[in-house]
Amino acid sequence: MDQTDSTSAATAPTPTDTIEFGGLHIAFDDRVLRPRAWTIAQSEWAAELLEDAADGPVLELFAGVGHIGLAGLTGSDRDLVLVDLNPVACVLARQNVDAAGLAARVEVREGRIDDVLEDTETFPLIIADPPWVPSAGIHEFPEDPHIAIDGGSDGLDLARTACQVIDRHLEPGGSAIVQLGSVEQAETIGEHLVNVLGSDIRVVETRQYDRGVLARLTR
C-alpha cells in the first residue's frame, strides 16, 4: 500500500464507538484496540506519580487512541506526547485530544517509537503500552487488530524496544509505567534492562490485575 492509500485508509469515515474512560469520552473503532477498563489503573498510577515528578512533559509509547495518557493528565497542567505507529490510531487519538479540550498541550506523533523522538528529549514520566501477546497466541483474540497485540515470539519484542527508548529518554529520578501480560514478563524485562542494556533503570514495583500487570521502572 502506498502512502496515499495508507492516509486515505486512516482518514476514511468508519463507524466509530465511544467509551467512558476516566471521565473522558474516548472514540475508537474496529481498526484499533478497544480501550480496556482495567487500564485506568495505569492512568491513575501515572497521575499519582506526577504529583511529585520533576517538571516536564509526559510521554506515552504505543499510545493507541490516547485514552491512558489523556486520563493520566487529570489534575495536571503537563504537556503530553502520544506516539503510535498505526495511522488510524493517531487519527482517533487526535480526535480524542480535541474532544478533551487538550489540543494546546498534547502532541500526537505517528511513527516508530525509536524514530520519532529527538535525542535531547527527556521526560520525568513515561507510559508504555506495548503489545505483549506471543505471536502464537494472537488467534485467541480475533476481535483485536494484530498490530495492537502481537508481541513477537515471546510477547516481549516491542517491550524490549520500549525499554531502549525509556533508557534513552527517562530523566534521572524519573519513572516509567509499562503494561505487560504477566509478572514473569515483568521479571524478564527487568533482567533485560540490567543484563542486555546495561541500564541503571530497575523494575521496582509490579501490580497485578485480572487482565495484565503494570510494572514501575525507575532511574
N, CA, C and O of each residue as an XYZ file, in Angstrom:
876
protein
N       0.850     -1.191      0.000
C       0.000      0.000      0.000
C       0.886      1.241      0.000
O       1.802      1.341      0.816
N       0.631      2.178     -0.895
C       1.444      3.388     -0.911
C       0.964      4.361      0.158
O      -0.051      4.131      0.816
N       1.728      5.476      0.324
C       1.414      6.411      1.384
C       0.037      7.030      1.206
O      -0.677      7.252      2.184
N      -0.341      7.310     -0.043
C      -1.655      7.895     -0.300
C      -2.763      6.963      0.148
O      -3.728      7.384      0.786
N      -2.612      5.674     -0.197
C      -3.621      4.707      0.214
C      -3.686      4.591      1.725
O      -4.769      4.493      2.304
N      -2.498      4.602      2.374
C      -2.447      4.492      3.826
C      -3.148      5.670      4.483
O      -3.913      5.496      5.432
N      -2.884      6.870      3.975
C      -3.516      8.045      4.543
C      -5.022      8.006      4.353
O      -5.778      8.345      5.262
N      -5.461      7.586      3.153
C      -6.890      7.502      2.876
C      -7.566      6.508      3.806
O      -8.658      6.760      4.316
N      -6.897      5.363      4.024
C      -7.465      4.346      4.902
C      -7.594      4.867      6.328
O      -8.539      4.521      7.037
N      -6.641      5.702      6.748
C      -6.665      6.200      8.108
C      -7.748      7.238      8.312
O      -8.329      7.325      9.394
N      -8.029      8.033      7.277
C      -8.963      9.141      7.444
C     -10.359      8.846      6.920
O     -11.279      9.632      7.144
N     -10.533      7.717      6.220
C     -11.841      7.383      5.658
C     -12.873      7.224      6.767
O     -12.560      6.667      7.819
N     -14.101      7.705      6.551
C     -15.145      7.558      7.573
C     -15.384      6.082      7.887
O     -15.377      5.243      6.986
N     -15.592      5.773      9.139
C     -15.883      4.409      9.562
C     -16.752      4.493     10.810
O     -16.635      5.452     11.573
N     -17.619      3.513     11.033
C     -18.427      3.565     12.252
C     -17.545      3.672     13.490
O     -16.648      2.853     13.693
N     -17.799      4.674     14.307
C     -16.984      4.932     15.485
C     -17.826      4.773     16.737
O     -18.960      5.245     16.804
N     -17.257      4.101     17.727
C     -17.923      3.919     19.012
C     -17.227      4.815     20.026
O     -16.130      5.310     19.771
N     -17.853      5.021     21.158
C     -17.227      5.766     22.236
C     -17.386      4.985     23.529
O     -18.322      4.205     23.700
N     -16.447      5.218     24.430
C     -16.483      4.575     25.738
C     -16.061      5.599     26.778
O     -15.211      6.449     26.513
N     -16.655      5.517     27.956
C     -16.245      6.391     29.049
C     -14.989      5.817     29.677
O     -14.933      4.638     30.026
N     -13.986      6.668     29.815
C     -12.712      6.214     30.366
C     -12.123      7.352     31.195
O     -11.687      8.363     30.645
N     -12.109      7.189     32.488
C     -11.533      8.197     33.356
C     -12.204      9.550     33.248
O     -11.545     10.582     33.372
N     -13.510      9.559     33.019
C     -14.239     10.806     32.885
C     -14.197     11.406     31.503
O     -14.780     12.466     31.275
N     -13.520     10.753     30.567
C     -13.439     11.212     29.185
C     -14.304     10.320     28.296
O     -14.534      9.154     28.617
N     -14.779     10.867     27.187
C     -15.486     10.085     26.184
C     -14.489      9.799     25.055
O     -14.114     10.690     24.294
N     -14.074      8.535     24.971
C     -12.996      8.129     24.068
C     -13.575      7.457     22.829
O     -14.344      6.501     22.928
N     -13.190      7.974     21.654
C     -13.622      7.401     20.378
C     -12.643      6.327     19.923
O     -11.431      6.460     20.093
N     -13.189      5.258     19.341
C     -12.382      4.184     18.773
C     -13.233      3.479     17.732
O     -14.431      3.740     17.627
N     -12.621      2.584     16.960
C     -13.392      1.755     16.040
C     -12.719      0.397     15.923
O     -11.755      0.112     16.633
N     -13.229     -0.443     15.022
C     -12.746     -1.818     14.993
C     -11.389     -1.975     14.322
O     -10.897     -3.095     14.185
N     -10.771     -0.865     13.899
C      -9.420     -0.934     13.339
C      -8.345     -0.764     14.401
O      -7.155     -0.889     14.110
N      -8.756     -0.479     15.628
C      -7.817     -0.276     16.727
C      -8.263     -1.105     17.919
O      -9.359     -1.666     17.937
N      -7.389     -1.168     18.913
C      -7.704     -1.933     20.117
C      -8.739     -1.197     20.960
O      -8.578     -0.017     21.275
N      -9.788     -1.901     21.314
C     -10.824     -1.317     22.178
C     -10.219     -1.006     23.545
O      -9.573     -1.876     24.129
N     -10.404      0.202     24.075
C      -9.868      0.520     25.405
C     -10.367     -0.463     26.459
O     -11.560     -0.753     26.541
N      -9.444     -0.964     27.256
C      -9.769     -1.912     28.326
C     -10.027     -1.149     29.616
O      -9.246     -0.274     29.989
N     -11.112     -1.476     30.295
C     -11.477     -0.750     31.517
C     -10.393     -0.838     32.581
O     -10.157      0.130     33.304
N      -9.723     -1.996     32.688
C      -8.753     -2.164     33.771
C      -7.554     -1.244     33.638
O      -6.872     -0.964     34.624
N      -7.287     -0.767     32.411
C      -6.090      0.040     32.203
C      -6.206      1.452     32.765
O      -5.240      2.213     32.726
N      -7.394      1.815     33.295
C      -7.484      3.086     34.020
C      -6.528      3.068     35.204
O      -6.117      4.125     35.683
N      -6.171      1.881     35.681
C      -5.201      1.783     36.777
C      -3.852      2.378     36.373
O      -3.145      2.940     37.209
N      -3.496      2.255     35.096
C      -2.250      2.842     34.615
C      -2.336      4.364     34.617
O      -1.384      5.045     34.998
N      -3.475      4.891     34.191
C      -3.701      6.345     34.235
C      -3.639      6.855     35.668
O      -3.017      7.883     35.937
N      -4.275      6.150     36.578
C      -4.322      6.589     37.974
C      -2.937      6.545     38.614
O      -2.584      7.425     39.398
N      -2.160      5.526     38.280
C      -0.801      5.433     38.818
C       0.057      6.572     38.266
O       0.852      7.173     38.988
N      -0.119      6.859     36.969
C       0.611      7.973     36.360
C       0.261      9.290     37.046
O       1.151     10.082     37.354
N      -1.022      9.531     37.286
C      -1.447     10.766     37.937
C      -0.857     10.878     39.335
O      -0.482     11.965     39.775
N      -0.776      9.751     40.027
C      -0.190      9.738     41.369
C       1.291     10.104     41.325
O       1.761     10.899     42.139
N       2.019      9.532     40.386
C       3.451      9.803     40.284
C       3.734     11.236     39.854
O       4.748     11.816     40.242
N       2.839     11.804     39.053
C       3.047     13.168     38.575
C       2.995     14.190     39.706
O       3.539     15.285     39.565
N       2.362     13.861     40.809
C       2.256     14.809     41.917
C       3.632     15.199     42.448
O       3.823     16.321     42.916
N       4.594     14.272     42.376
C       5.937     14.541     42.909
C       7.012     14.502     41.834
O       8.200     14.572     42.149
N       6.617     14.392     40.574
C       7.599     14.283     39.494
C       8.216     15.638     39.180
O       7.618     16.683     39.435
N       9.426     15.602     38.619
C      10.076     16.829     38.164
C       9.255     17.467     37.053
O       8.397     16.823     36.449
N       9.527     18.728     36.795
C       8.829     19.423     35.716
C       9.144     18.768     34.371
O      10.198     18.158     34.192
N       8.214     18.907     33.439
C       8.437     18.395     32.099
C       7.248     17.623     31.583
O       6.355     17.264     32.350
N       7.228     17.364     30.284
C       6.100     16.663     29.668
C       6.115     15.165     29.946
O       7.123     14.594     30.361
N       4.969     14.556     29.706
C       4.798     13.111     29.830
C       4.860     12.505     28.434
O       4.408     13.115     27.464
N       5.417     11.312     28.337
C       5.497     10.575     27.074
C       4.702      9.285     27.194
O       4.828      8.565     28.184
N       3.869      8.987     26.172
C       3.221      7.679     26.109
C       3.621      6.980     24.823
O       3.434      7.514     23.729
N       4.174      5.778     24.963
C       4.589      4.944     23.841
C       3.521      3.893     23.561
O       2.905      3.371     24.491
N       3.295      3.575     22.268
C       2.223      2.660     21.873
C       0.891      3.183     22.417
O       0.149      2.457     23.079
N       0.604      4.443     22.129
C      -0.487      5.139     22.791
C      -1.870      4.736     22.306
O      -2.856      5.013     22.989
N      -1.976      4.090     21.148
C      -3.298      3.760     20.641
C      -4.122      5.014     20.428
O      -3.641      5.975     19.828
N      -5.359      5.020     20.911
C      -6.225      6.189     20.732
C      -6.032      7.232     21.822
O      -6.778      8.209     21.885
N      -5.026      7.033     22.689
C      -4.610      8.074     23.613
C      -5.293      8.104     24.955
O      -5.028      9.004     25.753
N      -6.166      7.152     25.236
C      -7.012      7.247     26.421
C      -6.241      7.170     27.740
O      -6.573      7.869     28.697
N      -5.209      6.318     27.787
C      -4.488      6.139     29.049
C      -3.717      7.402     29.407
O      -3.781      7.869     30.544
N      -2.997      7.950     28.449
C      -2.241      9.165     28.707
C      -3.126     10.350     29.006
O      -2.828     11.137     29.904
N      -4.223     10.490     28.257
C      -5.129     11.613     28.474
C      -5.756     11.555     29.866
O      -5.829     12.569     30.560
N      -6.206     10.375     30.268
C      -6.793     10.243     31.602
C      -5.755     10.469     32.690
O      -6.090     10.930     33.781
N      -4.500     10.149     32.403
C      -3.436     10.358     33.386
C      -3.114     11.810     33.638
O      -2.495     12.140     34.650
N      -3.526     12.695     32.728
C      -3.285     14.126     32.912
C      -4.283     14.790     33.853
O      -4.163     15.981     34.142
N      -5.258     14.038     34.329
C      -6.283     14.606     35.199
C      -5.649     15.323     36.383
O      -4.839     14.748     37.109
N      -6.024     16.583     36.569
C      -5.488     17.348     37.677
C      -4.097     17.893     37.444
O      -3.489     18.443     38.362
N      -3.580     17.752     36.234
C      -2.231     18.200     35.917
C      -2.277     19.201     34.778
O      -3.187     19.178     33.948
N      -1.271     20.091     34.748
C      -1.156     21.009     33.619
C       0.009     20.629     32.711
O       0.533     21.473     31.984
N       0.409     19.377     32.751
C       1.545     18.887     31.966
C       1.216     18.828     30.477
O       0.055     18.709     30.085
N       2.256     18.912     29.665
C       2.144     18.571     28.257
C       2.288     17.060     28.103
O       2.819     16.385     28.985
N       1.811     16.539     26.977
C       1.814     15.099     26.730
C       2.183     14.840     25.280
O       1.684     15.505     24.373
N       3.059     13.869     25.070
C       3.413     13.409     23.728
C       2.920     11.978     23.582
O       3.338     11.092     24.328
N       2.024     11.750     22.611
C       1.491     10.421     22.318
C       2.162      9.888     21.057
O       2.240     10.597     20.054
N       2.647      8.646     21.094
C       3.343      8.058     19.950
C       2.694      6.731     19.586
O       2.468      5.885     20.451
N       2.393      6.553     18.300
C       1.898      5.263     17.818
C       2.239      5.118     16.343
O       2.287      6.102     15.604
N       2.476      3.875     15.921
C       2.813      3.591     14.530
C       1.591      3.539     13.626
O       1.688      3.818     12.431
N       0.445      3.184     14.187
C      -0.771      2.962     13.412
C      -1.410      4.308     13.038
O      -1.826      5.044     13.933
N      -1.502      4.654     11.740
C      -2.083      5.946     11.364
C      -3.539      6.078     11.779
O      -3.994      7.183     12.078
N      -4.275      4.981     11.804
C      -5.676      5.037     12.238
C      -5.753      5.426     13.712
O      -6.560      6.273     14.094
N      -4.917      4.810     14.530
C      -4.896      5.139     15.948
C      -4.560      6.606     16.157
O      -5.133      7.263     17.026
N      -3.621      7.122     15.352
C      -3.223      8.523     15.507
C      -4.359      9.471     15.136
O      -4.553     10.488     15.801
N      -5.113      9.150     14.082
C      -6.270      9.972     13.712
C      -7.276     10.004     14.854
O      -7.775     11.071     15.212
N      -7.574      8.850     15.423
C      -8.540      8.788     16.513
C      -7.994      9.453     17.769
O      -8.744     10.094     18.506
N      -6.688      9.309     18.023
C      -6.090      9.964     19.185
C      -6.239     11.478     19.087
O      -6.546     12.142     20.076
N      -6.021     12.019     17.894
C      -6.167     13.473     17.722
C      -7.616     13.895     17.959
O      -7.871     14.956     18.530
N      -8.565     13.063     17.520
C      -9.971     13.365     17.796
C     -10.227     13.385     19.297
O     -10.943     14.255     19.793
N      -9.649     12.432     20.022
C      -9.858     12.357     21.466
C      -9.174     13.510     22.197
O      -9.690     14.015     23.194
N      -8.020     13.919     21.699
C      -7.340     15.083     22.271
C      -8.219     16.322     22.118
O      -8.397     17.086     23.067
N      -8.768     16.515     20.918
C      -9.635     17.674     20.667
C     -10.879     17.629     21.549
O     -11.285     18.639     22.123
N     -11.482     16.436     21.649
C     -12.710     16.304     22.435
C     -12.470     16.593     23.916
O     -13.359     17.071     24.621
N     -11.250     16.294     24.374
C     -10.903     16.553     25.777
C     -10.505     17.999     26.020
O     -10.278     18.401     27.160
N     -10.420     18.794     24.933
C     -10.023     20.184     25.067
C      -8.561     20.362     25.400
O      -8.190     21.338     26.053
N      -7.717     19.431     24.962
C      -6.311     19.433     25.337
C      -5.369     19.625     24.152
O      -4.179     19.328     24.257
N      -5.885     20.115     23.032
C      -5.059     20.235     21.831
C      -3.841     21.131     22.044
O      -2.816     20.938     21.389
N      -3.935     22.094     22.936
C      -2.819     23.013     23.165
C      -1.684     22.356     23.943
O      -0.562     22.863     23.959
N      -1.981     21.215     24.594
C      -0.966     20.594     25.452
C      -0.556     19.195     25.025
O       0.343     18.605     25.626
N      -1.200     18.654     23.998
C      -0.933     17.262     23.612
C      -0.525     17.195     22.147
O      -1.184     17.761     21.276
N       0.575     16.494     21.894
C       1.069     16.280     20.534
C       0.988     14.795     20.212
O       1.405     13.961     21.015
N       0.461     14.465     19.052
C       0.406     13.081     18.580
C       1.439     12.907     17.485
O       1.418     13.621     16.483
N       2.347     11.950     17.676
C       3.383     11.669     16.678
C       3.175     10.273     16.102
O       3.083      9.291     16.838
N       3.104     10.200     14.795
C       2.920      8.921     14.109
C       4.270      8.386     13.658
O       5.010      9.078     12.959
N       4.596      7.159     14.053
C       5.845      6.549     13.624
C       6.361      5.556     14.647
O       5.735      5.328     15.683
N       7.502      4.970     14.349
C       8.143      4.030     15.262
C       8.597      4.767     16.519
O       9.071      5.901     16.456
N       8.444      4.108     17.648
C       8.775      4.790     18.903
C      10.253      5.125     19.008
O      10.627      6.037     19.744
N      11.099      4.402     18.282
C      12.532      4.676     18.328
C      12.978      5.609     17.204
O      14.177      5.803     17.001
N      12.020      6.188     16.470
C      12.348      7.108     15.375
C      11.842      8.527     15.578
O      12.401      9.459     15.000
N      10.809      8.718     16.374
C      10.087     10.000     16.381
C      10.490     10.941     17.517
O       9.925     12.025     17.652
N      11.460     10.534     18.329
C      11.912     11.378     19.430
C      13.300     11.921     19.140
O      14.159     11.212     18.614
N      13.513     13.180     19.486
C      14.832     13.776     19.362
C      15.738     13.263     20.483
O      15.276     12.971     21.586
N      17.032     13.159     20.181
C      17.974     12.654     21.177
C      17.954     13.462     22.464
O      18.203     12.924     23.543
N      17.661     14.747     22.355
C      17.721     15.632     23.519
C      16.452     15.631     24.349
O      16.427     16.227     25.426
N      15.395     14.976     23.878
C      14.130     14.982     24.612
C      14.182     14.026     25.803
O      14.544     12.859     25.657
N      13.818     14.533     26.977
C      13.729     13.691     28.168
C      12.399     13.942     28.858
O      11.773     14.987     28.678
N      11.982     12.963     29.652
C      10.668     13.001     30.276
C      10.770     12.482     31.707
O      11.460     11.492     31.953
N      10.092     13.133     32.657
C      10.094     12.629     34.027
C       9.166     11.432     34.229
O       9.301     10.693     35.204
N       8.224     11.245     33.300
C       7.311     10.105     33.366
C       7.046      9.597     31.966
O       6.727     10.367     31.060
N       7.181      8.286     31.798
C       6.892      7.630     30.516
C       5.888      6.515     30.771
O       6.055      5.710     31.687
N       4.848      6.480     29.954
C       3.858      5.409     29.967
C       4.081      4.568     28.719
O       4.248      5.119     27.631
N       4.087      3.252     28.852
C       4.310      2.387     27.693
C       3.315      1.236     27.706
O       3.158      0.544     28.712
N       2.646      1.045     26.576
C       1.614      0.012     26.442
C       1.920     -0.906     25.260
O       1.103     -1.005     24.344
N       3.070     -1.578     25.253
C       3.444     -2.387     24.085
C       2.560     -3.623     23.936
O       2.042     -4.128     24.931
N       2.381     -4.116     22.717
C       1.750     -5.422     22.543
C       2.540     -6.473     23.311
O       3.771     -6.458     23.277
N       1.860     -7.383     24.002
C       2.593     -8.369     24.790
C       2.076     -9.806     24.612
O       2.477    -10.699     25.358
N       1.201    -10.030     23.645
C       0.715    -11.389     23.377
C       1.710    -12.095     22.468
O       2.044    -11.550     21.416
N       2.202    -13.286     22.821
C       3.071    -14.035     21.903
C       2.362    -14.290     20.579
O       1.154    -14.521     20.542
N       3.131    -14.244     19.494
C       2.532    -14.380     18.152
C       1.678    -15.635     18.025
O       0.636    -15.615     17.370
N       2.114    -16.726     18.650
C       1.367    -17.984     18.534
C       0.002    -17.920     19.207
O      -0.838    -18.791     18.981
N      -0.232    -16.895     20.037
C      -1.487    -16.833     20.769
C      -2.446    -15.757     20.311
O      -3.518    -15.597     20.894
N      -2.080    -15.006     19.268
C      -2.958    -13.897     18.882
C      -4.286    -14.372     18.314
O      -5.259    -13.618     18.310
N      -4.341    -15.630     17.826
C      -5.602    -16.144     17.296
C      -6.658    -16.265     18.388
O      -7.844    -16.392     18.083
N      -6.250    -16.229     19.654
C      -7.198    -16.314     20.759
C      -7.967    -15.013     20.948
O      -8.916    -14.952     21.729
N      -7.548    -13.966     20.222
C      -8.184    -12.659     20.356
C      -8.586    -12.149     18.975
O      -8.039    -11.153     18.503
N      -9.546    -12.826     18.314
C      -9.884    -12.491     16.926
C     -10.484    -11.103     16.758
O     -10.482    -10.561     15.653
N     -10.997    -10.520     17.837
C     -11.603     -9.193     17.730
C     -10.563     -8.083     17.772
O     -10.890     -6.925     17.509
N      -9.311     -8.414     18.099
C      -8.268     -7.400     18.253
C      -7.381     -7.321     17.014
O      -6.955     -8.360     16.509
N      -7.089     -6.117     16.506
C      -6.157     -5.988     15.383
C      -4.790     -6.542     15.769
O      -4.278     -6.259     16.852
N      -4.204     -7.337     14.873
C      -2.931     -7.976     15.192
C      -1.846     -6.965     15.512
O      -1.008     -7.216     16.377
N      -1.845     -5.813     14.823
C      -0.809     -4.807     15.058
C      -0.819     -4.313     16.501
O       0.196     -3.840     17.012
N      -1.977     -4.428     17.155
C      -2.114     -3.896     18.507
C      -1.763     -4.894     19.594
O      -1.590     -4.504     20.749
N      -1.652     -6.191     19.252
C      -1.438     -7.183     20.299
C      -0.246     -8.097     20.065
O       0.215     -8.740     21.008
N       0.271     -8.179     18.844
C       1.326     -9.144     18.515
C       2.672     -8.670     19.052
O       3.250     -7.702     18.556
N       3.161     -9.371     20.078
C       4.427     -9.003     20.701
C       5.608     -9.853     20.300
O       6.655     -9.797     20.944
N       5.462    -10.647     19.240
C       6.581    -11.474     18.795
C       6.606    -12.820     19.481
O       5.649    -13.194     20.158
N       7.699    -13.554     19.311
C       7.749    -14.957     19.716
C       7.454    -15.176     21.196
O       6.751    -16.124     21.548
N       7.978    -14.317     22.066
C       7.701    -14.469     23.494
C       6.818    -13.354     24.039
O       6.607    -13.251     25.248
N       6.302    -12.521     23.137
C       5.441    -11.425     23.548
C       6.172    -10.167     23.970
O       5.528     -9.179     24.322
N       7.494    -10.171     23.947
C       8.248     -9.057     24.513
C       9.119     -8.312     23.511
O       9.928     -7.477     23.913
N       8.977     -8.590     22.219
C       9.822     -7.907     21.231
C       9.690     -6.392     21.338
O      10.695     -5.684     21.399
N       8.469     -5.895     21.359
C       8.258     -4.459     21.381
C       8.438     -3.879     22.780
O       8.762     -2.700     22.925
N       8.233     -4.688     23.799
C       8.534     -4.229     25.158
C      10.033     -3.981     25.315
O      10.441     -3.051     26.010
N      10.843     -4.803     24.676
C      12.293     -4.577     24.724
C      12.666     -3.285     23.995
O      13.527     -2.532     24.451
N      12.010     -3.038     22.862
C      12.235     -1.767     22.169
C      11.815     -0.606     23.057
O      12.503      0.414     23.109
N      10.703     -0.747     23.749
C      10.253      0.294     24.675
C      11.302      0.547     25.748
O      11.540      1.694     26.124
N      11.932     -0.517     26.245
C      12.973     -0.358     27.265
C      14.150      0.459     26.727
O      14.714      1.284     27.446
N      14.519      0.232     25.473
C      15.606      1.004     24.876
C      15.251      2.486     24.815
O      16.074      3.350     25.118
N      14.010      2.763     24.417
C      13.559      4.154     24.331
C      13.494      4.770     25.728
O      13.926      5.906     25.926
N      12.967      4.040     26.676
C      12.904      4.531     28.049
C      14.301      4.814     28.583
O      14.526      5.833     29.235
N      15.230      3.919     28.309
C      16.605      4.105     28.782
C      17.217      5.388     28.227
O      17.990      6.058     28.912
N      16.869      5.732     26.973
C      17.437      6.924     26.341
C      16.750      8.213     26.779
O      17.367      9.278     26.765
N      15.481      8.126     27.168
C      14.708      9.359     27.324
C      14.129      9.589     28.716
O      13.479     10.611     28.937
N      14.340      8.679     29.657
C      13.832      8.884     31.011
C      14.819      9.723     31.814
O      16.011      9.421     31.866
N      14.306     10.782     32.439
C      15.155     11.666     33.231
C      15.658     10.965     34.495
O      15.008     10.041     34.986
N      16.798     11.390     35.022
C      17.230     10.890     36.336
C      16.151     11.141     37.385
O      15.607     12.241     37.478
N      15.848     10.119     38.167
C      14.793     10.225     39.156
C      13.401      9.987     38.607
O      12.425      9.995     39.357
N      13.303      9.774     37.303
C      12.009      9.585     36.674
C      11.494      8.162     36.774
O      12.206      7.255     37.207
N      10.240      7.980     36.366
C       9.596      6.667     36.401
C       8.938      6.362     35.062
O       8.544      7.266     34.325
N       8.830      5.078     34.764
C       8.051      4.597     33.627
C       7.073      3.551     34.144
O       7.403      2.754     35.022
N       5.864      3.566     33.587
C       4.872      2.547     33.911
C       4.612      1.748     32.641
O       4.107      2.285     31.655
N       4.957      0.464     32.668
C       4.879     -0.386     31.481
C       3.797     -1.435     31.688
O       3.770     -2.123     32.708
N       2.909     -1.548     30.712
C       1.847     -2.552     30.747
C       2.349     -3.835     30.099
O       2.886     -3.811     28.992
N       2.169     -4.965     30.801
C       2.615     -6.264     30.315
C       1.547     -7.306     30.627
O       0.498     -6.998     31.193
N       1.841     -8.552     30.242
C       0.842     -9.593     30.401
C       0.951    -10.409     31.668
O      -0.028    -11.026     32.088
N       2.135    -10.429     32.296
C       2.323    -11.283     33.460
C       3.492    -10.787     34.296
O       4.328    -10.011     33.832
N       3.532    -11.251     35.531
C       4.658    -10.940     36.414
C       5.942    -11.502     35.820
O       7.003    -10.888     35.930
N       5.844    -12.672     35.190
C       7.035    -13.283     34.592
C       7.599    -12.404     33.478
O       8.816    -12.270     33.351
N       6.729    -11.810     32.675
C       7.206    -10.891     31.643
C       7.890     -9.682     32.271
O       8.914     -9.219     31.767
N       7.340     -9.172     33.356
C       7.959     -8.037     34.040
C       9.349     -8.405     34.553
O      10.277     -7.599     34.473
N       9.491     -9.610     35.074
C      10.800    -10.055     35.554
C      11.796    -10.177     34.400
O      12.969     -9.836     34.545
N      11.319    -10.665     33.261
C      12.186    -10.791     32.096
C      12.647     -9.422     31.608
O      13.807     -9.252     31.234
N      11.749     -8.453     31.612
C      12.103     -7.097     31.208
C      13.129     -6.499     32.169
O      14.057     -5.812     31.742
N      12.960     -6.761     33.463
C      13.930     -6.285     34.435
C      15.317     -6.848     34.181
O      16.311     -6.130     34.285
N      15.386     -8.136     33.847
C      16.667     -8.763     33.531
C      17.257     -8.192     32.246
O      18.471     -8.020     32.143
N      16.407     -7.899     31.271
C      16.874     -7.326     30.003
C      17.500     -5.952     30.237
O      18.542     -5.646     29.659
N      16.893     -5.136     31.060
C      17.431     -3.815     31.353
C      18.843     -3.916     31.926
O      19.734     -3.164     31.533
N      19.037     -4.839     32.847
C      20.327     -4.951     33.534
C      21.356     -5.685     32.687
O      22.471     -5.200     32.494
N      20.979     -6.850     32.183
C      21.957     -7.750     31.577
C      22.237     -7.483     30.111
O      23.329     -7.784     29.628
N      21.273     -6.922     29.393
C      21.456     -6.663     27.961
C      21.731     -5.181     27.709
O      22.683     -4.839     27.008
N      20.916     -4.315     28.267
C      21.084     -2.884     28.023
C      22.121     -2.254     28.938
O      22.625     -1.170     28.643
N      22.446     -2.910     30.037
C      23.373     -2.319     30.993
C      22.846     -1.022     31.575
O      23.614     -0.106     31.868
N      21.534     -0.945     31.741
C      20.878      0.278     32.174
C      20.915      0.409     33.693
O      21.043     -0.577     34.418
N      20.799      1.658     34.156
C      20.649      1.905     35.586
C      19.184      1.939     35.995
O      18.868      2.231     37.148
N      18.299      1.648     35.067
C      16.866      1.599     35.356
C      16.510      0.228     35.931
O      17.002     -0.798     35.462
N      15.664      0.223     36.937
C      15.270     -1.017     37.592
C      13.749     -1.115     37.686
O      13.059     -0.102     37.800
N      13.237     -2.337     37.638
C      11.827     -2.588     37.950
C      11.703     -2.608     39.460
O      12.287     -3.460     40.130
N      10.932     -1.659     39.997
C      10.863     -1.523     41.454
C       9.526     -1.960     42.036
O       9.422     -2.184     43.242
N       8.502     -2.084     41.197
C       7.191     -2.498     41.701
C       6.371     -3.059     40.558
O       6.408     -2.548     39.439
N       5.622     -4.130     40.854
C       4.716     -4.724     39.872
C       3.341     -4.881     40.508
O       3.218     -5.413     41.611
N       2.315     -4.420     39.813
C       0.940     -4.548     40.286
C       0.181     -5.455     39.331
O       0.204     -5.244     38.119
N      -0.489     -6.460     39.874
C      -1.156     -7.471     39.059
C      -2.663     -7.247     39.052
O      -3.272     -6.951     40.080
N      -3.254     -7.399     37.854
C      -4.691     -7.243     37.663
C      -5.217     -8.462     36.912
O      -4.435     -9.300     36.464
N      -6.534     -8.562     36.774
C      -7.122     -9.730     36.129
C      -6.670     -9.874     34.681
O      -6.510    -10.994     34.195
N      -6.459     -8.737     33.971
C      -6.167     -8.794     32.547
C      -4.714     -8.467     32.199
O      -4.359     -8.445     31.021
N      -3.873     -8.214     33.197
C      -2.487     -7.878     32.909
C      -1.784     -7.357     34.135
O      -2.323     -7.404     35.241
N      -0.558     -6.850     33.936
C       0.212     -6.302     35.043
C       0.768     -4.939     34.627
O       0.916     -4.643     33.441
N       1.068     -4.128     35.627
C       1.759     -2.869     35.419
C       3.067     -2.935     36.188
O       3.091     -3.320     37.357
N       4.152     -2.560     35.530
C       5.459     -2.549     36.158
C       5.977     -1.124     36.214
O       5.949     -0.405     35.216
N       6.448     -0.720     37.374
C       7.053      0.608     37.521
C       8.566      0.474     37.418
O       9.186     -0.298     38.149
N       9.142      1.230     36.509
C      10.590      1.289     36.330
C      11.065      2.653     36.814
O      10.412      3.664     36.557
N      12.189      2.689     37.507
C      12.721      3.980     37.946
C      14.215      4.061     37.641
O      14.932      3.063     37.566
N      14.633      5.306     37.472
C      16.070      5.595     37.260
C      16.579      6.346     38.485
O      17.757      6.701     38.547
